[in-house]
């Protein structure tokens, strides 16, 4: 049968079972076209119809030459998808398009797996068992954050930079980018598995997020009502003392912060809010082998709440209003304070830090912990 073998492949990707993603190098053009035609409303008798495809028309198997990289996780996901004996969802998509073609199918045959120019390749026979439908891709995590209560989203730093000294702030507000100091960028894959995250060394590294615009937003209401989410991956090997991994403050008595501990309790994290008195919620379970999402929400008069991996963990009665202004030295991510007095730094990785000027619901925070 005719095949397509464009330079660099067809430009299509094939997602199998929702997780395994491979590039399509070649395919049986005729049978693939027949499969796609079923979604256009055109039948085998050259007649158009308005009804949904019945799925009763025969859809012939077709062969694709697939390629995927040597990444161990990717390779394991591909092999799992290829050796499954039950139909699963397959999606052909063009990286330049927001749409894909989705259908149910099973793998009818697998050829030898070869190494070719730094990739694994194999000829795979796919047997569709349903009529195709248009599939919109799942939004990426950063898109979900931007779509969460967008009118209340004040600032969002994905922390996905690979070079430079600025941390991009992508919420559609006037809050400017942050400034990295000493942080090792693009050190490991972030929680979404798509973008890299920076490493803090637990000593002097920090990200300065202070700005007059953030100060204005905080004083306009965020000090008394707000939500923060942050993804963290602790690494005890980088620290021997307690360190802060985010801090908003205008004095030593009025601030919100998270604190990492190394006092013999593995993975101990504290979530603090200080106004008139100190409110302290202690959680355990931060591991250097995985990512965790921690969140604070607060409302005065009302409650101060801490969430761990999307689950409500602890609650206290809010202990006073916010007054004053943010301090440049204490408005940082990844340390207790900024240069030249940086000390008590966080040991590990941080990603996807976002502020809202409203107390998000439990259900919304729970959804943001799914990545």
C-alpha positions as CSV (number, residue, x, y, z in Angstrom):
1,X,0.0,0.0,0.0
2,X,1.1,3.6,-0.5
3,X,3.0,5.0,2.5
4,X,3.8,8.5,3.7
5,X,7.4,9.1,4.6
6,X,8.0,12.8,4.8
7,X,11.3,14.2,6.0
8,X,11.4,13.8,9.8
9,X,8.2,11.8,9.7
10,X,4.6,12.7,9.1
11,X,4.5,15.4,11.7
12,X,1.8,13.5,13.6
13,X,1.9,12.1,17.1
14,X,0.0,9.1,18.3
15,X,-1.2,8.9,21.9
16,X,-2.0,5.4,23.2
17,X,-4.0,4.8,26.4
18,X,-3.7,8.5,27.4
19,X,0.0,8.3,28.5
20,X,2.2,6.7,25.8
21,X,3.1,9.2,23.0
22,X,5.1,8.3,19.9
23,X,5.9,10.0,16.6
24,X,4.5,8.7,13.4
25,X,7.2,8.2,10.8
26,X,5.2,6.2,8.2
27,X,1.7,4.8,7.8
28,X,-0.6,3.1,5.3
29,X,-2.0,6.2,3.7
30,X,-5.1,4.6,2.2
31,X,-6.5,2.9,5.3
32,X,-5.6,5.9,7.5
33,X,-7.5,8.2,5.1
34,X,-10.5,5.8,5.2
35,X,-10.4,6.0,9.0
36,X,-10.3,9.8,9.0
37,X,-13.0,10.0,6.3
38,X,-15.5,8.5,8.7
39,X,-15.4,11.7,10.7
40,X,-16.1,14.0,7.8
41,X,-19.6,12.8,7.1
42,X,-18.8,11.0,3.8
43,X,-19.7,7.4,3.3
44,X,-18.4,4.6,1.0
45,X,-21.1,5.2,-1.6
46,X,-19.9,8.8,-2.1
47,X,-22.9,10.2,-0.3
48,X,-23.0,12.7,2.5
49,X,-25.0,12.2,5.7
50,X,-25.8,14.4,8.7
51,X,-26.1,11.6,11.3
52,X,-23.4,10.6,13.6
53,X,-21.2,7.8,12.2
54,X,-22.7,4.5,13.1
55,X,-19.4,2.7,13.6
56,X,-20.8,-0.3,11.6
57,X,-18.7,0.4,8.5
58,X,-15.7,-1.9,8.3
59,X,-12.5,0.0,9.3
60,X,-9.4,-1.9,8.1
61,X,-6.3,-2.3,10.2
62,X,-3.4,-0.2,9.2
63,X,0.3,-0.2,9.9
64,X,2.3,2.7,11.4
65,X,6.0,3.0,11.9
66,X,6.4,4.6,15.3
67,X,9.3,6.2,17.0
68,X,10.0,7.1,20.6
69,X,13.0,8.2,22.7
70,X,15.2,6.3,25.1
71,X,13.6,7.8,28.2
72,X,13.0,4.9,30.5
73,X,9.5,6.1,31.6
74,X,8.5,6.8,28.0
75,X,9.7,3.4,26.8
76,X,7.9,1.6,29.6
77,X,4.6,3.4,28.8
78,X,5.0,2.6,25.1
79,X,5.6,-1.1,25.8
80,X,2.6,-1.2,28.1
81,X,0.4,0.3,25.5
82,X,1.7,-1.9,22.7
83,X,1.3,-5.2,24.7
84,X,-2.2,-4.5,26.0
85,X,-4.7,-7.1,24.9
86,X,-7.7,-4.9,25.3
87,X,-8.9,-1.9,23.2
88,X,-7.9,1.5,24.4
89,X,-8.1,5.1,23.2
90,X,-5.8,6.2,20.4
91,X,-5.4,9.8,19.3
92,X,-3.7,11.1,16.2
93,X,-2.8,14.7,16.6
94,X,-0.8,17.4,14.8
95,X,1.4,19.4,17.1
96,X,0.4,22.5,15.2
97,X,-3.3,21.9,15.7
98,X,-5.5,21.9,18.8
99,X,-7.6,19.0,17.6
100,X,-6.9,15.3,17.2
101,X,-8.7,12.2,15.8
102,X,-9.7,9.8,18.6
103,X,-10.8,6.2,18.2
104,X,-10.8,2.9,20.1
105,X,-8.4,0.3,18.8
106,X,-6.1,-2.6,19.8
107,X,-2.6,-3.6,18.6
108,X,-2.9,-6.4,16.2
109,X,0.8,-6.9,15.5
110,X,4.2,-5.5,16.6
111,X,7.3,-5.8,14.5
112,X,10.8,-5.8,15.8
113,X,11.9,-2.9,17.9
114,X,15.0,-1.3,16.5
115,X,17.3,1.5,17.6
116,X,17.5,4.2,14.9
117,X,19.3,7.6,15.2
118,X,18.8,7.8,19.0
119,X,15.2,6.5,18.9
120,X,13.4,3.2,19.3
121,X,11.3,2.4,16.2
122,X,8.8,-0.4,15.4
123,X,6.1,-1.2,12.8
124,X,2.8,-1.6,14.6
125,X,-0.5,-2.8,13.1
126,X,-3.4,-0.9,14.7
127,X,-6.9,-2.4,14.5
128,X,-9.7,0.3,15.1
129,X,-12.9,-1.0,16.6
130,X,-14.9,2.2,16.7
131,X,-15.7,5.2,14.5
132,X,-13.4,8.1,15.1
133,X,-14.4,11.4,16.7
134,X,-12.8,14.8,17.0
135,X,-10.7,15.0,20.2
136,X,-9.6,18.2,21.9
137,X,-6.4,17.7,23.8
138,X,-6.3,17.9,27.6
139,X,-5.1,21.3,28.6
140,X,-1.6,21.5,30.0
141,X,-1.3,22.2,33.7
142,X,-0.3,25.8,33.3
143,X,-3.4,26.4,31.2
144,X,-5.6,24.9,33.9
145,X,-4.0,27.3,36.5
146,X,-4.7,30.3,34.2
147,X,-8.3,29.1,33.7
148,X,-8.9,28.8,37.5
149,X,-10.9,31.8,38.8
150,X,-9.0,34.0,36.2
151,X,-10.5,37.2,37.4
152,X,-8.9,36.6,40.8
153,X,-5.5,35.2,39.7
154,X,-3.0,37.9,40.7
155,X,0.3,36.2,39.8
156,X,1.6,32.9,38.5
157,X,5.3,31.8,38.2
158,X,5.5,28.4,36.5
159,X,9.3,28.4,37.2
160,X,10.0,26.6,33.9
161,X,13.0,28.7,32.7
162,X,16.0,27.0,31.2
163,X,18.3,30.0,31.2
164,X,18.5,33.6,32.3
165,X,17.8,35.3,35.6
166,X,14.1,36.1,35.4
167,X,11.2,34.0,36.5
168,X,8.3,34.6,34.0
169,X,5.0,35.8,35.6
170,X,2.3,34.7,33.2
171,X,-1.0,35.8,34.8
172,X,-2.6,38.6,32.8
173,X,-1.9,41.2,35.4
174,X,0.7,44.0,35.9
175,X,2.8,41.9,38.3
176,X,6.3,41.7,36.8
177,X,8.7,38.8,36.5
178,X,10.7,37.6,39.5
179,X,14.5,37.6,39.8
180,X,16.5,34.4,40.5
181,X,19.6,34.5,42.7
182,X,21.8,31.5,42.7
183,X,19.1,29.1,41.7
184,X,20.0,26.2,39.4
185,X,17.6,26.3,36.5
186,X,16.1,23.3,34.6
187,X,17.6,20.8,37.1
188,X,14.8,18.2,36.9
189,X,11.5,17.6,35.3
190,X,8.6,19.4,37.0
191,X,5.5,17.7,38.3
192,X,3.8,17.9,34.9
193,X,6.6,15.9,33.3
194,X,6.8,18.5,30.5
195,X,8.8,21.4,31.8
196,X,11.9,21.5,33.9
197,X,12.0,22.9,37.5
198,X,14.8,24.8,39.3
199,X,16.8,23.6,42.3
200,X,17.3,25.5,45.5
201,X,20.5,24.7,47.5
202,X,19.1,25.4,51.0
203,X,21.7,28.1,51.6
204,X,21.6,31.4,49.7
205,X,19.3,30.6,46.7
206,X,16.1,32.5,46.4
207,X,13.6,34.1,44.0
208,X,12.7,37.7,44.6
209,X,9.1,38.3,43.7
210,X,8.7,41.7,45.4
211,X,7.2,44.5,43.3
212,X,5.2,47.6,44.0
213,X,2.4,46.1,41.9
214,X,2.4,43.0,44.2
215,X,2.4,45.2,47.2
216,X,-0.6,47.1,45.9
217,X,-2.5,43.9,45.1
218,X,-1.7,42.5,48.6
219,X,-2.9,45.7,50.3
220,X,-6.0,45.8,48.1
221,X,-7.3,42.7,49.8
222,X,-5.0,39.7,49.4
223,X,-3.6,40.2,52.9
224,X,-7.1,39.4,54.2
225,X,-8.3,37.0,51.6
226,X,-6.3,34.8,49.3
227,X,-4.9,31.4,48.1
228,X,-1.5,30.2,47.2
229,X,-0.5,26.9,45.6
230,X,3.0,25.7,45.2
231,X,4.5,22.4,44.0
232,X,7.6,21.2,45.9
233,X,10.0,18.3,45.9
234,X,12.1,18.2,49.0
235,X,15.7,17.0,49.1
236,X,17.2,16.4,52.5
237,X,20.6,16.0,51.0
238,X,20.8,19.8,50.4
239,X,20.1,21.0,53.9
240,X,20.8,20.4,57.6
241,X,18.7,23.1,59.1
242,X,15.2,24.5,58.7
243,X,14.5,26.6,55.6
244,X,11.6,28.7,54.2
245,X,10.3,28.1,50.7
246,X,8.0,31.0,50.4
247,X,7.5,34.1,52.5
248,X,5.3,37.2,52.2
249,X,5.9,39.7,55.0
250,X,5.8,43.3,56.0
251,X,7.3,42.8,59.4
252,X,8.4,39.9,61.5
253,X,4.9,39.6,62.9
254,X,2.7,39.9,59.9
255,X,3.3,37.3,57.1
256,X,2.3,34.1,55.5
257,X,4.9,31.4,54.9
258,X,5.9,27.7,54.4
259,X,8.8,26.3,56.3
260,X,10.8,23.1,55.7
261,X,12.2,21.3,58.7
262,X,15.2,19.0,59.3
263,X,14.7,18.1,62.9
264,X,14.6,14.3,62.7
265,X,11.0,14.3,61.3
266,X,11.2,13.2,57.6
267,X,9.4,15.4,55.2
268,X,8.1,17.8,57.9
269,X,6.6,21.0,56.5
270,X,4.9,23.9,58.4
271,X,2.3,26.2,57.0
272,X,2.2,29.5,59.0
273,X,0.2,32.6,59.2
274,X,1.2,35.3,61.5
275,X,-0.9,38.3,62.4
276,X,-1.6,39.0,66.0
277,X,-0.6,35.5,67.0
278,X,1.1,32.6,65.0
279,X,-1.1,30.0,63.4
280,X,0.9,26.9,62.6
281,X,-0.2,23.7,60.7
282,X,2.4,20.9,60.5
283,X,2.3,18.3,57.8
284,X,4.6,15.4,57.0
285,X,5.1,13.4,53.8
286,X,7.3,15.6,51.6
287,X,9.6,13.3,49.8
288,X,12.6,13.7,47.5
289,X,11.3,11.0,45.3
290,X,8.1,12.8,44.3
291,X,6.3,16.1,44.0
292,X,3.7,17.4,46.4
293,X,1.4,20.4,46.2
294,X,0.9,22.5,49.2
295,X,-1.7,25.3,49.5
296,X,-2.8,28.0,51.9
297,X,-6.1,29.8,51.8
298,X,-7.2,32.5,54.2
299,X,-10.1,34.8,54.8
300,X,-10.4,37.4,57.6
301,X,-12.7,37.4,59.4
302,X,-12.9,33.6,58.7
303,X,-10.5,30.8,58.4
304,X,-6.9,30.0,57.6
305,X,-6.6,26.6,55.9
306,X,-3.8,24.4,54.8
307,X,-4.0,21.7,52.0
308,X,-1.5,18.9,51.2
309,X,-1.8,17.2,47.8
310,X,-5.2,18.7,47.4
311,X,-6.7,17.4,50.6
312,X,-7.8,19.7,53.4
313,X,-5.3,19.2,56.3
314,X,-5.9,21.8,59.0
315,X,-7.9,24.9,59.8
316,X,-7.6,27.7,62.2
317,X,-9.6,30.9,62.9
318,X,-8.0,33.8,61.1
319,X,-6.1,35.8,63.7
320,X,-6.3,39.4,62.6
321,X,-6.2,41.7,59.6
322,X,-3.3,42.5,57.3
323,X,-1.8,46.0,57.8
324,X,1.3,47.7,56.4
325,X,3.3,47.0,53.3
326,X,5.3,44.1,51.9
327,X,9.0,44.1,52.7
328,X,11.4,43.7,49.8
329,X,13.7,41.5,51.8
330,X,11.0,39.1,52.9
331,X,8.9,38.7,49.8
332,X,10.7,35.7,48.3
333,X,10.4,32.1,47.2
334,X,12.9,29.5,48.3
335,X,14.4,31.3,51.3
336,X,13.7,33.2,54.6
337,X,14.9,36.4,53.1
338,X,16.7,38.0,50.2
339,X,20.3,39.1,49.6
340,X,22.5,40.1,51.3
341,X,20.9,38.4,54.3
342,X,19.7,35.2,52.7
343,X,19.6,32.3,55.1
344,X,17.4,29.4,56.0
345,X,16.9,28.4,52.3
346,X,14.7,25.6,51.0
347,X,16.5,22.4,49.9
348,X,14.9,20.9,46.8
349,X,12.8,21.9,43.8
350,X,9.8,24.3,43.4
351,X,7.3,24.7,40.5
352,X,4.0,26.3,39.7
353,X,3.6,29.0,42.3
354,X,0.4,31.0,42.0
355,X,-1.6,33.6,44.0
356,X,-5.3,34.4,44.0
357,X,-7.1,37.2,45.8
358,X,-9.9,34.9,46.9
359,X,-10.2,31.9,49.1
360,X,-10.6,29.1,46.5
361,X,-13.0,26.3,47.4
362,X,-11.8,22.9,48.6
363,X,-12.9,21.3,45.3
364,X,-10.9,23.8,43.2
365,X,-7.8,23.2,45.3
366,X,-8.3,19.5,45.1
367,X,-8.5,19.7,41.3
368,X,-5.3,21.8,41.0
369,X,-3.5,19.0,42.8
370,X,-4.2,16.6,40.0
371,X,-1.5,17.0,37.3
